[in-house]
Amino acid sequence: MLNTYQYPEFPYIQSQEQKSGKPVRHPVVVVGAGPIGLTAALDCAARGQPVVVLDDGHTVSIGSRGVCYAKRPLEIWDRLGCAEPMVDKGISWNLGKVYFKDKLAYKFNLLPEDDHKMPAMINLQQYYLEEFLVECCAKKSDLIDLRWQHKVISLKQHDDYVSLSVETPDGIFTMECEWLIACDGANSDVRNMVNGEFTGQFFQDRFLIADVVMKADFPTERWFWFDPPFHKNQSVLLHRQADDVWRIDFQLGWDADPVEEKKPENVIPRIKAMLGDDKEFELEWVSIYQFACRRIDNFRYGRVLFAGDAAHQVSPFGARGANTGVQDTDNLIWKLKLVLDGKAPARLLDTYDEERAYAADDNLLQSTRSTDFITPKSKSSRYFRDATLELAEDYDFARPLVNSGRLSSPTPYVESSLNTPDETHFEGAMTPGANCADAPIVYRGEETWFLNCLGEGFIILVFGSAPNISSLRAGGVEASVLTVGETLWDMKGILAERYDGGQEAVYLLRPDQHVAARWRSFDGEKIKAALARATCQTSSSKVQE
């Protein structure tokens, strides 16, 4: 097979604590240097928090694996300073098309409106994504200690720390941490060490992934076929990636032999049937996958916190794996930082489970529905699916029912205990619990984007009048005031439109860029109470300007 990518090998370096034989207690240790673990480390560093990352390997992921990265994770990586090379290298796309047999049944636009910094979706091989994240971590080596060929083989929880046994090429040693973040994948060893339950549904179907290198003039779109002439009674998915690599997924059925199906002499005829005999291509990577929809019973086990596939696993339809894992760390790290700094009680970390388990359940539901539509399990389900696809060609009402994988979108924390409920009516989607919408603005004399000026802390966003203060404080937590028309300028009026700020409006925004509360006028006491609520401080907590 052709290999167009040179996999970097990261060096093993024996740590000073292993040399000394004396355990060192670190504030935070992350297990797993995949996209989620690396993102967690970068978020820690962005908040000035030292972190150690342990990984039992010494290179990036083999094969394209995760391919599609959605707008919200890109915004998070942009906050962490590493999205630009991802977007530059990746293939941006908004439009998807769904075919039934040989006809176009339905098409959709993931980002039908303008004036967003990030695209709706990029396609990028996971090895590139991880390499960019590792490079970003290296630039912050004063805060991020990235250790390769370090395998956690056991752990023990204590009242105020976790002790770890870690195996390296130089033997086994002990290290300690106040908090452990497990990002070690769907087969998480750490999850087994704490006896975490990981339950859900396995799907009795198999799919073939083929990464194909070829020159093709296909538009940059997501194409999905149900029952195409070149792969009867099954489904096929096509995505373009960087470097003229095209990702093709073939549904095979449960009876397919994984070993036989991976052989080039069996893969190549499938691709030729799809592309035609005259299309030149080379195989770069082939894999067979079976998938499940399941999650851990609690995202927090004492001082061990789970994120990414270690906490939840979904089918690949809809690109919900890494995308939702990045949002796990986005939710977790600001809370962990406040707890480590003594500015919030440890029970704030219980809301990590509350909010991200809620999001995981939403993703599992969407993923299961997609899978059931793509791989119907009964004749009646198959009749319903095919009828929906036929009707979608001509009738609008049928198109929302077409489900070739509802693509990843953020789950609003609408039922979060950290929200302060609305007191008055607002239009639009910026309800308490929603992630903030971006918009073009002018900030400090320069044209930029709204999300880029929010920083790492709480923000009070004001449309209209506000007292002459720069911040408010609840206990040890401060929220900075950002006033439209004074601190930033909404030159196109898009920010006001998206936040219903045409009349006076005040928003309390969390460090993870989610809405905590909103009002129609500036009331300092209400803002302080909402800030205390959003950080799990009691009503008796001292609040001050």
N, C-alpha and C positions, 0 to 999 in steps of 0.2 A: 504493500500500500504506500501511496505517496504521503510523506510527512513534510508539510510546508512550515511547520512551527518547531523551533528549537526549544525544548523544555529546559528552563533554567534549573540548576541544582544549587540549593542553598546550603551553605557550609554548616556542619555541626561544630559548635564551640562549647567546650566544657565551662560551666558557670563557676564563679568564684565560690558560691555556697557549696557546690558539690566537691570542689577541691578541698575546702576547709572542713567538710563534714559537719558543719554547724547549720541547722535549719534557720532560714531567714523568713520572717513573717511579712508577706507582701499584702498591700491593701486589696488588690484585685488580681486574680489569675484567670485567664481565659484558656479553655481547652478546645483546640481546633483552629487551624489557620486557613479555613475556607473563607468564602465571601462573608459569612455572618461573623465569625470570630475576628477577622481582620477589621470589619466595620465596627464591631464593639470596641476593639482596641483604639481605633482612630477617634471614636466618640469620646472615650476616656481621655485621650490626649488633648482633644479639643477643649475639654473642661479642666485641663491642667492636672489630670489624675494619672499617676504612674500605673502601669499595667504590665504584667508578664503574660506572654502568649506561648503556649506549649503545643507542639504538633509532632505526631509520631512519624511524619514523612519528611521529605527534603526537596519537594518540588511542587509545582502547581498541579491542578487536576489534569488528568490524562483524558483527552477527548473534549468535544465542545460542551457536553453536559448541559448545564443551564445556558440558555440562549437569549431569551427575551427579558429585557429589564424595563420596567414601567416608569412612568413619569414620577411617581412619588419617591421610589428609591433613588432615582437620579437626583431629585431635589435634596434628599438626605446626603447623598455622596457629594453634592455640590456644596452643601454646608460644611462638609468635612474636607473640602479642598481637593477632591480627586475625581470629580465627574468630567472635567473637560477632556482628558485623554480618552475616556470611555466613549463620550459622544463623538469625538473626532474620529476614533477608530471604528466605532460601531456603525451599523446601518440603521438610520432613522426611518420610521414608517408610521403612518396613521391609518392607512386603508387596508381593510381585509375583505376577501371575497370567499363565498361559499358556493360550491358547485354540487349539483345533484345529477349523477350520471354524466352527461356531456353538456349540461346547461348551467348557466349562472343562475343560482336561486336567490342570492341575497348578498349585499355588500354593506359595510359599515365603516364609519369614520370615528376613530377613538378620540380625536381632538378636533371637533368641528369648528371651534372658535380660535381666533388668533390671540396674540399678546400673552403667550406663556414662554418662559425662558427654555424649559425643557420639552423635548418632543414627547409624544404619547408613549412611544416605545422605541427601544433600540435593540437590534440583534447583534450580539457579540459573543464569541466563544468564551466559555468560562475561564479558560487558561489565560486569556488576555486580561479579563477582568481581575483575576487574582494577582497577576503580575503587576498591574497598575496599583492595586491595593498594597502589595508588598513594598513597592517603590515609595508609596506615600508613607508607609510605616517607617521605612528607613530614614526618611527626612525628619522623623520625630523620634529618633533613637534615644534622645534624652529622657523620653517618657515611655516609650514602647520597647520592651525587651522581648524580641522575637526569637524563640529558641526552637530549632529544628531537631528532629530525632529525639524528642523528649516524649515518652509515652507514660501516661498516668495509668498505673496498674492497680492502685487501691486508694481509698480515702477514708478518713474518719472525721466525723463532725464533733466539735466541742462547743461549749456555750458561746464562745466569742471568736472562734477561728475554725478553719478546716486544715487538717494535716494530710499531705499527699505523699504517696510513694511513687517516685518517677524513675523510669528506666531509660538509660542512655547507652551509647556505645562504651562508656566508661563504667557501667554498672548501675546500681540502684542507690538513690539517695532520697532524703526526706526534705520537703519544703512545706511552708505554711502560708495560708492566706486568710484574710478576714472574710472575703467573699469569693466564691468560685462561679464562673459563668461557663456552662457547658454548651459548646457549639460543635460537638463532635459527631453530628450527622444522625441519620435515621437509625443506625445500628449503635447508638451511643453507649459506650462502655460506662460513662459516668451515670447515665440513667439506670443501668443495671446495678451499679454500686450502691445507689440509694433506694433500690427496689421500687423505682417508679413504674407505675402502670402505664402501658402504651397500647391503647385499645382502639379498635375501629374495624373497618371493612377492607378485606383484600379482594381485588377484582381478578376474576378468572379470565384473563386475556393477556396476550403478549403483543408487543410492538417492536419493530425493527427500526433503529436509527441508522441512517447512512449519511455521513458527511462526504459530500461529493465536490471535488474541485473541477470547475468548468467555467468557460466563458459563455454567458447567456444574456440575452437582451430582455429577459422578463422584467417587468416593472417591480419596484421595491414594495411589495405588498405581501400580506399573509394569504396564502391560498389553501383552502381545505376542500377536499372532495369526499362526498358520500357516494359509494358504489360507482366509481368511475369505470369506464370501459377497459382501462389498462390494469385494474385491480378489483375485479368483480366482487360484490357483496361485502367489501371491506372499505376502510377509509384511508386517506393519504393526506399528509400535511407537508407543505413546502415553505421554507423560509430561506431568505438570503442572509449570509453572514459576511464578515470581513474577509478580504483576500480571495474573493471569488469562490468562497466555500458555500455550498448550498446544503441545508439540512433537510432531509426527507425522512418522514416517519411513515412506515407502512404498518397498518394493522395486520396481524397474522392469525389471530385466533388462539385459543388455549391449547389446541392440539399440536401446535407447531413445535418442532424440535429446536431448541435454542442453539445447540452446537451446529447443526446442519445449516440453519438459516443464516448464520454469521459467515459462512464460507463464501468467498468472492464468487465462486461459480454459481451460487444460488442468488446472491445479492444483485449481481450485474444484470441478469436477465430481467429482474423486476424494474430496475432503473431504465433499461432500454425500452421496455414496454411502455413506460411513462414518457420518456423523452424522445424516443425514436432511435432507430439504428444509426442514424447519421450524426448524432450528437456525441462529440468527444468529451470524455470525463475520466477522472481517476478517483478511486476511493481513498479517502484520508482516514476515516475512522468508522467502525461498525460496532453496534452494541444491540443487545436485546434487553428489554425491560418489562417487568411486571410491576404494577403499582398498587398502592393502598391509600386509603383515607383514614387517618387515625391521629390521635394526639395524646399527650401525657395528661394524667389526671390533675396535676398541679404544676404550674410553671415555677413554683418556689418550693424547695425542700430544705427548710432551715436556712443555711447559708449557701446553698447551692441553687443557682438560677439557670433555667434552661431556655435556649433560644434556637430558632431555625429548625432544621429537620430533627434535631434532638428533642424538640418539643412537639412538633407536628409534621405530618407527612401527607401530601396531597397528590393527586394525579397530575401529570405534566400539562394537561389541557387547561389553558388559561394562564399559564406562567405564574403560578402562585407560590412556588417553592421559595426560591431565594428572595423574591420580592417581598413576601410577607415576613421572612426572616429578618431582613434589614429593618423592617418596621418594628420588629420585636426589640432590637437593640436601641432603636430610636426612642422607644417608650421606656426602656429600662435604665439607660445610663444616666440620664439627668436625675432620676429618682435615687439611684445608687450614690451618685455624687453628693446629693443633699444629705443622705443618711451618713455617709462617711465623714462629711464635714460637721456633723452634729446639728444641722439646721432643720432636720425633719426626723421624725421617729421612724424606727425600722418598719412599722406597720405600713408606711408608704409603699414598701416593696410588695405588700399583699395586693396592692392595686395593679401591679404589673400582671399578676395572674388574672385578676378581675377583667382587665381591659384586653389583654392579649389572648386569653382563653375565649373571650367573646368574639374577637376577630378570627381566631382559629376556627371556631364553630361556624362562623359565617363562610369562611373559605372552604371548609369541609363540605358544607351544604352546597355551595356553588360548584365545587369540584365534582361531587357525587352526581349532581344533576347533569353536568356536562358529560360525564362518563356514561351515565344511563342513556343519554340521547345518542351519543356516538356509538355505543356498543349495547343496543337494546337486548334485554334478556328474555323476551317472549315475543311471540308472533304479534300480539296486539300492540306491544310497544314499538315493534318494527313498523307496523301499519301506520301507527300514529306519526312516527318520525317521517316516514316517506310521504305521507299525505301533507304534513307540515311543509316539507321541502318543496313539494309540487305547488302548493298554494302560495308559497312565499314569492314565487316568480311573478305573480300578478296582483297579490293582495297584501296591503300594508299590515292588516291585523295579524297575519301569520308570521311576519318577519321577526318580531320579538321572541317568538317561540323557538326559532332556530337556535340551536345551542351547539356550536362546534368548539366550545371552550370559552365561557364568559371570561374575558381577559381581566387580569389583575387590576383591582382598584382598591383604594384604602377603605377600611371599615370605620365609619364614625363611631366613636365611643358614646353613643347617645344615652346609654343607661349608666354611665360611670358615676361612681360616688364622688368623684372629684369635680364634677360639673356643678355649677350654680344654675338652677333652672331660670329660663326667661321670665321676666316680669311683664314685658310688653311685646307687641307684635313686630316681627322682622320679616322681610322678604329674603329669598335666596337660601343658599345651602350652608351658610356659615353659622350653623347652630352649635351650641355647646357640645363638644366632643368631636366636631369635624376638623379635618386637617385644613390648614389655611390655604386659600387660593393665592396664586401668584398674580402679579400685575406689573406693568412697566411704571416706574416712578423716577423722580429726580431726588437724589439724596446727597446732601452736602455739595451741591452744585454739579453733580455728575448724574448722567442717565444710568439707571441700574434697574434692579428688580426688587420687588417688595421683600421676598423671602431672604434675599441677600443682606438686608439691613436689620434682621431680627436678632442676630447674635445667638448666644447660648443660654440666656436667662429668660425670666418672665418679662413680658412687654405689655404696657397699657397703650393700646392704639386708640387715638381720639380723633373723631371727626367733629369739628365744631370747637367750642370754647373749653378751656381747661385752666385750672389755677396755675400760677407760676411756680411749679415745682418740677423737679427732674425725675423724682421717683417716689414710690410708697413702699413701706416695709411692713411685713407681718412676721413677728418673731425674728428669725435670722435670715429671712428670705426677702429679697428686694425685687421690685418690678420697676423697670424704667419706663418713662412716659415718652411716647412717640406721637407727635401731633401733626396731622395732615394740614398743610398750609403754613407750618412753622418749621418743623424738623424735616419733613419731606413734602414733596409736591406731587399731586396726582394730575399730571399735565393732560392726560387723555380722559380722565374721569372714569377709568376702568376699575380702579381700586374701590371707589365709592359705589360703583354699580355692583361689584361682586360682594361687597360687605354691607349693602343697603345703607350707605353713609351719606345719602343725599341730604337728609336732615341730620341732626346731631346723633352721634352714636359713639359708644365707648366699648372696647373689647379688652378682655384680659386674655392674653395668649401665653400658652405654656412654653417651656424650653424646647419641646419637641414639635413646636409650630402647630399645635392643636388649640382650638378655642376652649377656654375654661368657663367664660361667662361673658355677657354683654348687656348693656343698658342703653337707654336713650339719653342719659345725661351723666355727667361726671359726679359721682358721689363717693368721696374718699373712704367713708366707713364701709360702704357696701363692697368696694374694691378690696379693701383690706380683709374683710370677712371671706370674700371669694378666694383671695390668695391663701389665706389660712386653710380654707377647705381644700384647695388644690394641692396642698402640701401636708395634709393629714395632721395639722396642728389643731389642738382643742380650741373650743370657743373662748376659753379663758386665757389663751395665749396673748402675751403682750403684743399689741400692734402699735406702730408709730410711723410718723413720716420720716 
